[in-house]
């Protein structure tokens, strides 16, 4: 069953401007060490951050809260499988909210899709509850 759906669109130039103005203060407030390491290895650092920004916004919407009620940017982290598929891990308050949404005898799976076409980055998140075997 679907527990939540969220999407967000981020402007890569806007994220580039925030990086230029606030640098590490912005990176450390919003992104985990894993996300920062990934972005630092990419030619399009701002695009990488913009996709992850959009994914965090989309996830917060799928959780039904937006970025309020105690959810923190770093409670949501995007990494990639060896295949390149993005995955979302939630911790802290976001995990607590996910657990509240998940019916008993089910496990939650957070699906995430990222794309960009300059100057836009987009993310789509679907939270699914699957019955335990």
N, CA, C and O atoms as a MOPAC input file, in Angstrom:
PM7 MOZYME 1SCF
protein

 N      0.83300 1    -1.17300 1     0.00000 1
 C      0.00000 1     0.00000 1     0.00000 1
 C      0.88000 1     1.23900 1     0.00000 1
 O      1.99500 1     1.22000 1     0.52100 1
 N      0.37500 1     2.30800 1    -0.58300 1
 C      1.10500 1     3.56700 1    -0.64400 1
 C      0.77700 1     4.39100 1     0.60700 1
 O     -0.38900 1     4.64400 1     0.90800 1
 N      1.81700 1     4.80100 1     1.32300 1
 C      1.64200 1     5.62200 1     2.51900 1
 C      1.77400 1     7.10900 1     2.22000 1
 O      1.17100 1     7.94300 1     2.89600 1
 N      2.56600 1     7.43500 1     1.20300 1
 C      2.76600 1     8.84100 1     0.88800 1
 C      3.49200 1     9.02800 1    -0.42800 1
 O      4.26900 1     8.17500 1    -0.85500 1
 N      3.22500 1    10.16000 1    -1.06200 1
 C      3.87700 1    10.53400 1    -2.31500 1
 C      4.30100 1    11.99700 1    -2.18400 1
 O      3.55600 1    12.82700 1    -1.66500 1
 N      5.49800 1    12.29500 1    -2.65800 1
 C      5.96800 1    13.66800 1    -2.65200 1
 C      6.84100 1    13.94000 1    -3.85800 1
 O      7.52700 1    13.04600 1    -4.35200 1
 N      6.81500 1    15.15900 1    -4.32500 1
 C      7.67900 1    15.57000 1    -5.42500 1
 C      8.16300 1    16.98200 1    -5.17300 1
 O      7.52000 1    17.75000 1    -4.45800 1
 N      9.30200 1    17.32300 1    -5.76400 1
 C      9.81400 1    18.67600 1    -5.63800 1
 C     10.69700 1    18.98700 1    -6.83100 1
 O     11.31500 1    18.10200 1    -7.42300 1
 N     10.74000 1    20.26000 1    -7.16500 1
 C     11.53200 1    20.78400 1    -8.25900 1
 C     12.45900 1    21.84800 1    -7.68200 1
 O     11.99900 1    22.76400 1    -7.00100 1
 N     13.76500 1    21.73600 1    -7.95000 1
 C     14.73900 1    22.70800 1    -7.43800 1
 C     15.48400 1    23.34100 1    -8.60200 1
 O     15.77700 1    22.68300 1    -9.60100 1
 N     15.78600 1    24.61900 1    -8.46200 1
 C     16.54100 1    25.33500 1    -9.47400 1
 C     18.03700 1    25.21200 1    -9.16000 1
 O     18.49100 1    25.63800 1    -8.09900 1
 N     18.78400 1    24.63500 1   -10.08000 1
 C     20.21000 1    24.39000 1    -9.86600 1
 C     20.96300 1    25.70800 1    -9.66300 1
 O     21.86300 1    25.77400 1    -8.82600 1
 N     20.61100 1    26.76000 1   -10.41500 1
 C     21.28200 1    28.05500 1   -10.24700 1
 C     21.04500 1    28.62600 1    -8.85000 1
 O     21.93700 1    29.24700 1    -8.27300 1
 N     19.85400 1    28.41800 1    -8.31200 1
 C     19.55200 1    28.89400 1    -6.95500 1
 C     20.43800 1    28.17900 1    -5.93300 1
 O     20.98500 1    28.80900 1    -5.02700 1
 N     20.57300 1    26.87100 1    -6.08500 1
 C     21.42100 1    26.10200 1    -5.17000 1
 C     22.87600 1    26.54700 1    -5.32700 1
 O     23.59600 1    26.66100 1    -4.33500 1
 N     23.31700 1    26.80000 1    -6.56700 1
 C     24.68100 1    27.28900 1    -6.79500 1
 C     24.90200 1    28.61800 1    -6.07100 1
 O     25.96200 1    28.83900 1    -5.48400 1
 N     23.91400 1    29.49100 1    -6.11200 1
 C     24.01700 1    30.77300 1    -5.41700 1
 C     24.11600 1    30.61100 1    -3.91600 1
 O     24.89100 1    31.31000 1    -3.26300 1
 N     23.33800 1    29.69600 1    -3.36100 1
 C     23.39400 1    29.44300 1    -1.92000 1
 C     24.75600 1    28.86100 1    -1.55000 1
 O     25.32600 1    29.23100 1    -0.52300 1
 N     25.28100 1    27.96200 1    -2.36900 1
 C     26.61400 1    27.40900 1    -2.12400 1
 C     27.67200 1    28.51100 1    -2.15100 1
 O     28.58100 1    28.52800 1    -1.32100 1
 N     27.54900 1    29.42900 1    -3.10800 1
 C     28.52400 1    30.51800 1    -3.21700 1
 C     28.45700 1    31.45500 1    -2.00800 1
 O     29.48500 1    31.93400 1    -1.52900 1
 N     27.24200 1    31.71200 1    -1.52200 1
 C     27.07700 1    32.63700 1    -0.39400 1
 C     27.38300 1    31.99400 1     0.95300 1
 O     27.98900 1    32.62500 1     1.81900 1
 N     26.96800 1    30.74500 1     1.13400 1
 C     27.03000 1    30.13700 1     2.46800 1
 C     27.97000 1    28.93800 1     2.57900 1
 O     28.29200 1    28.51600 1     3.69000 1
 N     28.41200 1    28.38900 1     1.46400 1
 C     29.40600 1    27.32100 1     1.45100 1
 C     29.14900 1    26.19200 1     2.43000 1
 O     28.07800 1    25.58500 1     2.44200 1
 N     30.16200 1    25.92300 1     3.26000 1
 C     30.08700 1    24.78700 1     4.18400 1
 C     28.97400 1    24.92400 1     5.21200 1
 O     28.44300 1    23.91700 1     5.68000 1
 N     28.61400 1    26.14500 1     5.56900 1
 C     27.51400 1    26.31600 1     6.52300 1
 C     26.23800 1    25.69200 1     5.96100 1
 O     25.51600 1    24.99600 1     6.67500 1
 N     25.96800 1    25.94200 1     4.69200 1
 C     24.80500 1    25.34600 1     4.01800 1
 C     24.98600 1    23.84300 1     3.87200 1
 O     24.08600 1    23.07300 1     4.21000 1
 N     26.13700 1    23.42000 1     3.37300 1
 C     26.38000 1    21.98000 1     3.16900 1
 C     26.17500 1    21.20300 1     4.46700 1
 O     25.49600 1    20.17700 1     4.47800 1
 N     26.75900 1    21.69200 1     5.55800 1
 C     26.70900 1    20.96700 1     6.82800 1
 C     25.33500 1    20.99700 1     7.47600 1
 O     24.98700 1    20.08100 1     8.22200 1
 N     24.55300 1    22.02400 1     7.20800 1
 C     23.21100 1    22.11500 1     7.78800 1
 C     22.22900 1    21.18400 1     7.07800 1
 O     21.32400 1    20.63700 1     7.70800 1
 N     22.40600 1    21.00400 1     5.77600 1
 C     21.40900 1    20.29500 1     4.97300 1
 C     21.83200 1    18.87700 1     4.59100 1
 O     20.98900 1    17.98100 1     4.53300 1
 N     23.11000 1    18.65900 1     4.33100 1
 C     23.54800 1    17.40500 1     3.73300 1
 C     24.44900 1    16.59600 1     4.66000 1
 O     25.25600 1    17.14800 1     5.40700 1
 N     24.29100 1    15.26800 1     4.59500 1
 C     25.11900 1    14.36300 1     5.39100 1
 C     26.52800 1    14.29100 1     4.79300 1
 O     26.76200 1    14.75500 1     3.67700 1
 N     27.44200 1    13.71600 1     5.53600 1
 C     28.81800 1    13.55000 1     5.04500 1
 C     28.84100 1    12.71600 1     3.76900 1
 O     29.60700 1    13.01700 1     2.85300 1
 N     28.02800 1    11.69100 1     3.69400 1
 C     27.95700 1    10.84200 1     2.50000 1
 C     27.50600 1    11.65600 1     1.29100 1
 O     28.08100 1    11.54300 1     0.20900 1
 N     26.48000 1    12.47200 1     1.48200 1
 C     25.99100 1    13.30700 1     0.37700 1
 C     27.04100 1    14.33200 1    -0.05000 1
 O     27.20400 1    14.59100 1    -1.24200 1
 N     27.74900 1    14.91400 1     0.91100 1
 C     28.78100 1    15.89600 1     0.59700 1
 C     29.94300 1    15.24700 1    -0.15400 1
 O     30.49300 1    15.83500 1    -1.08600 1
 N     30.30800 1    14.04600 1     0.25300 1
 C     31.39900 1    13.33800 1    -0.43000 1
 C     31.01900 1    13.04700 1    -1.88100 1
 O     31.83800 1    13.21200 1    -2.78500 1
 N     29.78800 1    12.61900 1    -2.10100 1
 C     29.31900 1    12.34500 1    -3.46800 1
 C     29.36700 1    13.62100 1    -4.30100 1
 O     29.87600 1    13.60400 1    -5.42200 1
 N     28.85100 1    14.71400 1    -3.77600 1
 C     28.79600 1    15.96900 1    -4.52600 1
 C     30.19700 1    16.48900 1    -4.84100 1
 O     30.42600 1    17.03200 1    -5.92100 1
 N     31.12600 1    16.32800 1    -3.91300 1
 C     32.48300 1    16.85500 1    -4.13100 1
 C     33.21400 1    16.10800 1    -5.24100 1
 O     34.15700 1    16.63900 1    -5.82700 1
 N     32.78600 1    14.88200 1    -5.53400 1
 C     33.40200 1    14.09600 1    -6.60500 1
 C     32.78800 1    14.37400 1    -7.97400 1
 O     33.30500 1    13.91800 1    -8.99400 1
 N     31.69200 1    15.12000 1    -7.99700 1
 C     30.96000 1    15.35000 1    -9.24700 1
 C     31.35300 1    16.66600 1    -9.88900 1
 O     31.61900 1    17.65300 1    -9.20200 1
 N     31.38600 1    16.67000 1   -11.21800 1
 C     31.67700 1    17.89900 1   -11.95400 1
 C     30.57800 1    18.93100 1   -11.69700 1
 O     30.85600 1    20.11600 1   -11.51700 1
 N     29.32600 1    18.46500 1   -11.68300 1
 C     28.17600 1    19.35000 1   -11.44200 1
 C     27.76800 1    19.26500 1    -9.97600 1
 O     26.74500 1    18.66900 1    -9.63600 1
 N     28.58000 1    19.86800 1    -9.11500 1
 C     28.31600 1    19.81300 1    -7.67100 1
 C     26.95600 1    20.41500 1    -7.33400 1
 O     26.19700 1    19.83100 1    -6.56000 1
 N     26.64200 1    21.56900 1    -7.90200 1
 C     25.36500 1    22.22600 1    -7.59400 1
 C     24.18900 1    21.37100 1    -8.04700 1
 O     23.18400 1    21.29300 1    -7.34100 1
 N     24.29100 1    20.73200 1    -9.20200 1
 C     23.22100 1    19.85900 1    -9.68400 1
 C     23.02000 1    18.65200 1    -8.77600 1
 O     21.89200 1    18.22500 1    -8.53300 1
 N     24.12400 1    18.11100 1    -8.27900 1
 C     24.05400 1    16.98000 1    -7.35300 1
 C     23.34400 1    17.38800 1    -6.06700 1
 O     22.47800 1    16.66900 1    -5.56800 1
 N     23.72000 1    18.55000 1    -5.53600 1
 C     23.05200 1    19.04200 1    -4.32900 1
 C     21.58400 1    19.38500 1    -4.60900 1
 O     20.72200 1    19.12300 1    -3.77000 1
 N     21.29500 1    19.95600 1    -5.75800 1
 C     19.91200 1    20.33600 1    -6.07400 1
 C     19.01000 1    19.11000 1    -6.11500 1
 O     17.88400 1    19.15700 1    -5.62000 1
 N     19.49000 1    18.01000 1    -6.70000 1
 C     18.67500 1    16.78400 1    -6.74200 1
 C     18.42000 1    16.26500 1    -5.32900 1
 O     17.31400 1    15.82500 1    -5.01700 1
 N     19.43000 1    16.31700 1    -4.48800 1
 C     19.26300 1    15.82600 1    -3.11100 1
 C     18.38700 1    16.76200 1    -2.28600 1
 O     17.61400 1    16.30300 1    -1.44500 1
 N     18.49900 1    18.05900 1    -2.51500 1
 C     17.60500 1    19.03100 1    -1.87600 1
 C     16.15600 1    18.68800 1    -2.23800 1
 O     15.29000 1    18.59600 1    -1.36800 1
 N     15.91300 1    18.50400 1    -3.53100 1
 C     14.56400 1    18.18700 1    -3.99800 1
 C     14.07500 1    16.86700 1    -3.39200 1
 O     12.90000 1    16.74200 1    -3.04600 1
 N     14.96700 1    15.89200 1    -3.26400 1
 C     14.57100 1    14.60100 1    -2.69000 1
 C     14.17300 1    14.73200 1    -1.22300 1
 O     13.22300 1    14.08900 1    -0.77600 1
 N     14.89400 1    15.55900 1    -0.47700 1
 C     14.55700 1    15.77300 1     0.93200 1
 C     13.20600 1    16.48400 1     1.05600 1
 O     12.39300 1    16.13200 1     1.91000 1
 N     12.97400 1    17.47700 1     0.21000 1
 C     11.67100 1    18.16000 1     0.19000 1
 C     10.56600 1    17.16700 1    -0.16700 1
 O      9.51800 1    17.14400 1     0.47900 1
 N     10.79700 1    16.35200 1    -1.18800 1
 C      9.79100 1    15.37700 1    -1.62600 1
 C      9.51200 1    14.35200 1    -0.52800 1
 O      8.36100 1    13.97500 1    -0.30400 1
 N     10.55600 1    13.90600 1     0.14900 1
 C     10.37400 1    12.93500 1     1.22900 1
 C      9.56400 1    13.53600 1     2.37200 1
 O      8.68000 1    12.87800 1     2.92000 1
 N      9.86000 1    14.77600 1     2.73100 1
 C      9.11200 1    15.41100 1     3.82200 1
 C      7.63400 1    15.54600 1     3.45200 1
 O      6.76400 1    15.43500 1     4.31600 1
 N      7.35100 1    15.78300 1     2.17500 1
 C      5.95800 1    15.85400 1     1.70900 1
 C      5.31300 1    14.47600 1     1.76100 1
 O      4.15700 1    14.34600 1     2.16300 1
 N      6.05600 1    13.44500 1     1.35500 1
 C      5.52400 1    12.08600 1     1.40000 1
 C      5.24600 1    11.64300 1     2.83400 1
 O      4.34600 1    10.83900 1     3.08000 1
 N      6.02000 1    12.17000 1     3.77400 1
 C      5.78400 1    11.87000 1     5.19300 1
 C      4.57700 1    12.63100 1     5.73700 1
 O      4.12300 1    12.38300 1     6.85400 1
 N      4.06400 1    13.56200 1     4.93000 1
 C      2.85300 1    14.28600 1     5.30900 1
 C      3.08600 1    15.48000 1     6.19100 1
 O      2.14500 1    15.99500 1     6.79500 1
 N      4.32800 1    15.93900 1     6.28400 1
 C      4.62800 1    17.02900 1     7.20400 1
 C      5.23300 1    18.24400 1     6.53100 1
 O      5.07900 1    19.36100 1     7.02600 1
 N      5.91900 1    18.05100 1     5.41100 1
 C      6.79000 1    19.11000 1     4.92500 1
 C      7.91700 1    19.25400 1     5.93400 1
 O      8.07100 1    18.41600 1     6.82200 1
 N      8.69400 1    20.30000 1     5.80200 1
 C      9.81900 1    20.48100 1     6.72000 1
 C      9.36100 1    21.26600 1     7.94600 1
 O      9.68600 1    22.44000 1     8.12200 1
 N      8.59600 1    20.57500 1     8.78000 1
 C      8.11800 1    21.14200 1    10.03500 1
 C      7.91800 1    19.99700 1    11.01100 1
 O      8.27600 1    18.85900 1    10.70700 1
 N      7.36800 1    20.26800 1    12.14400 1
 C      7.07900 1    19.24800 1    13.15900 1
 C      8.34500 1    18.51900 1    13.62700 1
 O      8.27000 1    17.36100 1    14.03800 1
 N      9.50200 1    19.18200 1    13.57000 1
 C     10.72000 1    18.58500 1    14.10600 1
 C     11.59500 1    17.87600 1    13.10300 1
 O     12.69900 1    17.45700 1    13.45200 1
 N     11.15000 1    17.72400 1    11.87600 1
 C     11.96800 1    17.03900 1    10.88300 1
 C     13.17000 1    17.91100 1    10.53400 1
 O     13.04500 1    19.12900 1    10.40200 1
 N     14.31500 1    17.29200 1    10.38800 1
 C     15.54400 1    18.00700 1    10.05500 1
 C     16.04300 1    17.54600 1     8.68700 1
 O     15.82700 1    16.40500 1     8.27900 1
 N     16.70700 1    18.44900 1     8.00000 1
 C     17.24100 1    18.12300 1     6.66600 1
 C     18.09100 1    16.86600 1     6.70300 1
 O     17.97800 1    16.00700 1     5.82800 1
 N     18.93900 1    16.75700 1     7.71100 1
 C     19.87100 1    15.62900 1     7.76100 1
 C     19.21600 1    14.34400 1     8.26300 1
 O     19.87400 1    13.30600 1     8.33700 1
 N     17.92300 1    14.40100 1     8.61100 1
 C     17.17600 1    13.18300 1     8.96000 1
 C     16.86900 1    12.36300 1     7.71200 1
 O     16.41300 1    11.22500 1     7.81400 1
 N     17.11600 1    12.93200 1     6.54200 1
 C     16.87500 1    12.25400 1     5.26900 1
 C     18.18300 1    12.27900 1     4.49800 1
 O     18.77900 1    13.34000 1     4.31300 1
 N     18.63300 1    11.11000 1     4.04700 1
 C     19.92400 1    11.02400 1     3.36800 1
 C     19.79700 1    10.17400 1     2.10700 1
 O     19.21100 1     9.09200 1     2.12300 1
 N     20.35700 1    10.68800 1     1.01900 1
 C     20.30000 1     9.99100 1    -0.24800 1
 C     21.68900 1     9.45800 1    -0.57300 1
 O     22.67700 1    10.19200 1    -0.54900 1
 N     21.74200 1     8.16700 1    -0.87700 1
 C     22.97800 1     7.55400 1    -1.35600 1
 C     22.61200 1     6.73800 1    -2.59500 1
 O     21.47400 1     6.78600 1    -3.06100 1
 N     23.56000 1     6.00600 1    -3.11400 1
 C     23.30400 1     5.23400 1    -4.32800 1
 C     23.78400 1     3.80300 1    -4.15400 1
 O     24.81400 1     3.55400 1    -3.52800 1
 N     23.03000 1     2.86800 1    -4.71300 1
 C     23.48300 1     1.49200 1    -4.79600 1
 C     24.59600 1     1.41800 1    -5.83500 1
 O     24.80300 1     2.37400 1    -6.58300 1
 N     25.30800 1     0.30700 1    -5.89200 1
 C     26.38900 1     0.17000 1    -6.88200 1
 C     25.86000 1     0.28400 1    -8.30500 1
 O     26.61400 1     0.62900 1    -9.21500 1
 N     24.58400 1     0.00100 1    -8.51100 1
 C     23.95600 1     0.12700 1    -9.82700 1
 C     23.70100 1     1.59000 1   -10.20400 1
 O     23.40700 1     1.89800 1   -11.35900 1
 N     23.81800 1     2.48800 1    -9.21600 1
 C     23.52600 1     3.90200 1    -9.43700 1
 C     22.15400 1     4.31200 1    -8.93100 1
 O     21.86400 1     5.50300 1    -8.81800 1
 N     21.30700 1     3.33500 1    -8.62500 1
 C     19.95300 1     3.63100 1    -8.13400 1
 C     20.02700 1     4.41400 1    -6.83200 1
 O     20.71500 1     3.99800 1    -5.89900 1
 N     19.31800 1     5.55600 1    -6.75500 1
 C     19.32100 1     6.31200 1    -5.50100 1
 C     18.44400 1     5.62800 1    -4.45200 1
 O     17.41100 1     5.03700 1    -4.76800 1
 N     18.87700 1     5.72200 1    -3.21400 1
 C     18.08900 1     5.20000 1    -2.09500 1
 C     18.02500 1     6.27500 1    -1.01500 1
 O     18.93400 1     7.09300 1    -0.87600 1
 N     16.93900 1     6.25600 1    -0.26200 1
 C     16.70600 1     7.22800 1     0.80300 1
 C     16.72200 1     6.49900 1     2.13500 1
 O     16.04700 1     5.48600 1     2.31500 1
 N     17.50300 1     7.02900 1     3.06300 1
 C     17.50500 1     6.52600 1     4.42800 1
 C     16.96800 1     7.63300 1     5.31600 1
 O     17.35200 1     8.79400 1     5.17500 1
 N     16.08200 1     7.27300 1     6.22900 1
 C     15.55500 1     8.26200 1     7.16200 1
 C     15.97900 1     7.89600 1     8.57900 1
 O     16.01200 1     6.72300 1     8.94900 1
 N     16.30200 1     8.91500 1     9.36000 1
 C     16.71700 1     8.74300 1    10.74200 1
 C     15.99800 1     9.81000 1    11.57700 1
 O     15.23100 1    10.61200 1    11.04600 1
 N     16.25100 1     9.80700 1    12.86300 1
 C     15.71100 1    10.84600 1    13.73600 1
 C     14.20000 1    10.95600 1    13.65600 1
 O     13.48900 1     9.95200 1    13.62600 1
 N     13.71700 1    12.20600 1    13.62200 1
 C     12.28200 1    12.44000 1    13.61500 1
 C     11.61800 1    11.89900 1    12.35900 1
 O     10.48300 1    11.42700 1    12.41700 1
 N     12.30400 1    11.95800 1    11.23300 1
 C     11.72600 1    11.42400 1     9.99800 1
 C     11.45900 1     9.91800 1    10.14300 1
 O     10.43100 1     9.42500 1     9.67900 1
 N     12.36700 1     9.20000 1    10.77500 1
 C     12.18100 1     7.76000 1    11.01200 1
 C     11.01200 1     7.52900 1    11.97100 1
 O     10.20700 1     6.61700 1    11.78100 1
 N     10.93600 1     8.36600 1    12.99700 1
 C      9.81800 1     8.24700 1    13.94900 1
 C      8.49300 1     8.44700 1    13.22300 1
 O      7.54900 1     7.68500 1    13.43300 1
 N      8.41600 1     9.45900 1    12.37700 1
 C      7.19100 1     9.72200 1    11.60600 1
 C      6.87900 1     8.55800 1    10.67000 1
 O      5.72500 1     8.14600 1    10.55100 1
 N      7.91600 1     8.02500 1     9.99900 1
 C      7.71500 1     6.88700 1     9.10200 1
 C      7.17200 1     5.68900 1     9.87400 1
 O      6.26100 1     5.00800 1     9.40400 1
 N      7.72100 1     5.43300 1    11.04200 1
 C      7.24300 1     4.32100 1    11.87800 1
 C      5.78100 1     4.52100 1    12.28500 1
 O      5.01200 1     3.56100 1    12.33400 1
 N      5.39800 1     5.76700 1    12.57700 1
 C      4.00600 1     6.06300 1    12.93700 1
 C      3.05900 1     5.79700 1    11.76700 1
 O      1.93100 1     5.34900 1    11.97000 1
 N      3.51000 1     6.06900 1    10.56400 1
 C      2.67700 1     5.87400 1     9.37100 1
 C      2.54800 1     4.41300 1     8.95400 1
 O      1.57400 1     4.02900 1     8.30700 1
 N      3.53700 1     3.60200 1     9.32800 1
 C      3.60400 1     2.22000 1     8.85200 1
 C      2.69600 1     1.31600 1     9.68200 1
 O      2.85700 1     1.22200 1    10.89900 1
 N      1.73800 1     0.64900 1     9.02600 1
 C      0.85100 1    -0.26100 1     9.76400 1
 C      1.63300 1    -1.41800 1    10.39900 1
 O      2.69300 1    -1.82400 1     9.92300 1
 N      1.06700 1    -1.91800 1    11.48000 1
 C      1.65900 1    -3.07200 1    12.14800 1
 C      1.74500 1    -4.22400 1    11.14500 1
 O      0.89800 1    -4.34400 1    10.26000 1
 N      2.75000 1    -5.05400 1    11.28100 1
 C      2.98900 1    -6.19500 1    10.39000 1
 C      3.33100 1    -5.78000 1     8.96300 1
 O      3.12300 1    -6.54700 1     8.02200 1
 N      3.85800 1    -4.56400 1     8.80300 1
 C      4.32500 1    -4.07400 1     7.50400 1
 C      5.71400 1    -3.47500 1     7.67800 1
 O      6.11200 1    -3.11900 1     8.78800 1
 N      6.43500 1    -3.36700 1     6.59400 1
 C      7.69800 1    -2.63400 1     6.60600 1
 C      7.61000 1    -1.55200 1     5.54200 1
 O      7.02800 1    -1.74600 1     4.47500 1
 N      8.19500 1    -0.42300 1     5.85600 1
 C      8.14800 1     0.71600 1     4.93700 1
 C      9.35700 1     0.69300 1     4.00800 1
 O     10.47600 1     0.37400 1     4.41100 1
 N      9.09600 1     1.03800 1     2.76500 1
 C     10.14500 1     1.17700 1     1.76100 1
 C      9.99100 1     2.57300 1     1.15400 1
 O      8.90700 1     2.95600 1     0.71400 1
 N     11.08900 1     3.32000 1     1.13900 1
 C     11.07100 1     4.66000 1     0.56400 1
 C     11.72300 1     4.58000 1    -0.81400 1
 O     12.92600 1     4.34700 1    -0.92700 1
 N     10.92800 1     4.77500 1    -1.85100 1
 C     11.42100 1     4.78000 1    -3.22200 1
 C     11.71400 1     6.22100 1    -3.61400 1
 O     10.93600 1     7.12200 1    -3.30100 1
 N     12.83100 1     6.44200 1    -4.29700 1
 C     13.18700 1     7.80000 1    -4.72300 1
 C     13.69300 1     7.75800 1    -6.16400 1
 O     14.42400 1     6.85100 1    -6.56200 1
 N     13.28900 1     8.74900 1    -6.91800 1
 C     13.76800 1     8.92700 1    -8.28000 1
 C     14.26000 1    10.36000 1    -8.42900 1
 O     13.58700 1    11.30200 1    -8.01000 1
 N     15.44600 1    10.52100 1    -9.03200 1
 C     16.06300 1    11.83300 1    -9.21500 1
 C     16.31500 1    12.07000 1   -10.70400 1
 O     16.65300 1    11.14100 1   -11.43700 1
 N     16.15300 1    13.29800 1   -11.13900 1
 C     16.48400 1    13.66100 1   -12.51000 1
 C     16.85500 1    15.13100 1   -12.56800 1
 O     16.50200 1    15.90700 1   -11.68000 1
 N     17.56000 1    15.50500 1   -13.60800 1
 C     17.83900 1    16.92000 1   -13.80400 1
 C     17.94100 1    17.21500 1   -15.29100 1
 O     18.35400 1    16.37600 1   -16.09200 1
 N     17.55700 1    18.41200 1   -15.62500 1
 C     17.67600 1    18.96300 1   -16.97000 1
 C     17.89200 1    20.44800 1   -16.73800 1
 O     16.94800 1    21.20200 1   -16.50000 1
 N     19.15600 1    20.85400 1   -16.81300 1
 C     19.53600 1    22.20700 1   -16.43800 1
 C     18.54400 1    23.22300 1   -16.99300 1
 O     18.21500 1    23.18500 1   -18.17900 1
 N     18.06700 1    24.12700 1   -16.14700 1
 C     18.49500 1    24.46500 1   -14.78900 1
 C     17.64600 1    23.81000 1   -13.69400 1
 O     17.61800 1    24.30500 1   -12.56800 1
 N     16.96600 1    22.72400 1   -13.99800 1
 C     16.05800 1    22.12300 1   -13.02300 1
 C     16.53800 1    20.76300 1   -12.54800 1
 O     17.12600 1    19.99200 1   -13.30700 1
 N     16.27600 1    20.48300 1   -11.27800 1
 C     16.49300 1    19.17400 1   -10.67300 1
 C     15.16900 1    18.76700 1   -10.04400 1
 O     14.49700 1    19.58000 1    -9.41000 1
 N     14.80100 1    17.51200 1   -10.22300 1
 C     13.51500 1    17.04600 1    -9.72100 1
 C     13.69200 1    15.73200 1    -8.97000 1
 O     14.55100 1    14.91200 1    -9.29500 1
 N     12.85300 1    15.56300 1    -7.95800 1
 C     12.82800 1    14.31200 1    -7.20800 1
 C     11.38100 1    13.89100 1    -6.98400 1
 O     10.47700 1    14.71900 1    -6.87100 1
 N     11.19900 1    12.58900 1    -6.92700 1
 C      9.89600 1    12.00600 1    -6.68900 1
 C     10.08400 1    10.91300 1    -5.65000 1
 O     10.95900 1    10.06000 1    -5.80300 1
 N      9.27700 1    10.92500 1    -4.59800 1
 C      9.38600 1     9.94000 1    -3.51900 1
 C      8.03400 1     9.26800 1    -3.31000 1
 O      6.99800 1     9.92700 1    -3.22100 1
 N      8.07000 1     7.94700 1    -3.23400 1
 C      6.88200 1     7.15200 1    -2.90000 1
 C      7.24200 1     6.30600 1    -1.68700 1
 O      8.24700 1     5.59500 1    -1.68600 1
 N      6.41300 1     6.39100 1    -0.65900 1
 C      6.61700 1     5.53900 1     0.52700 1
 C      5.58700 1     4.42500 1     0.47000 1
 O      4.37900 1     4.66000 1     0.44300 1
 N      6.10300 1     3.21600 1     0.45200 1
 C      5.27900 1     2.01300 1     0.33300 1
 C      5.34100 1     1.21400 1     1.63000 1
 O      6.38600 1     1.15900 1     2.28000 1
 N      4.22800 1     0.59900 1     2.00600 1
 C      4.20400 1    -0.33500 1     3.12700 1
 C      3.95500 1    -1.72900 1     2.56800 1
 O      2.94200 1    -1.96400 1     1.90900 1
 N      4.86100 1    -2.64100 1     2.82400 1
 C      4.71600 1    -4.03000 1     2.36500 1
 C      4.46200 1    -4.94000 1     3.55800 1
 O      5.10400 1    -4.79900 1     4.59900 1
 N      3.54000 1    -5.85900 1     3.41000 1
 C      3.29600 1    -6.80800 1     4.51100 1
 C      4.55200 1    -7.65000 1     4.77500 1
 O      5.27800 1    -8.02100 1     3.85200 1
 N      4.78300 1    -7.93500 1     6.04000 1
 C      5.88400 1    -8.82900 1     6.39400 1
 C      5.51600 1   -10.24200 1     5.95200 1
 O      4.34400 1   -10.61800 1     5.96000 1
 N      6.51000 1   -11.00600 1     5.57300 1
 C      6.25100 1   -12.37600 1     5.06800 1
 C      5.74200 1   -13.28000 1     6.15700 1
 O      5.47500 1   -14.45600 1     5.90900 1

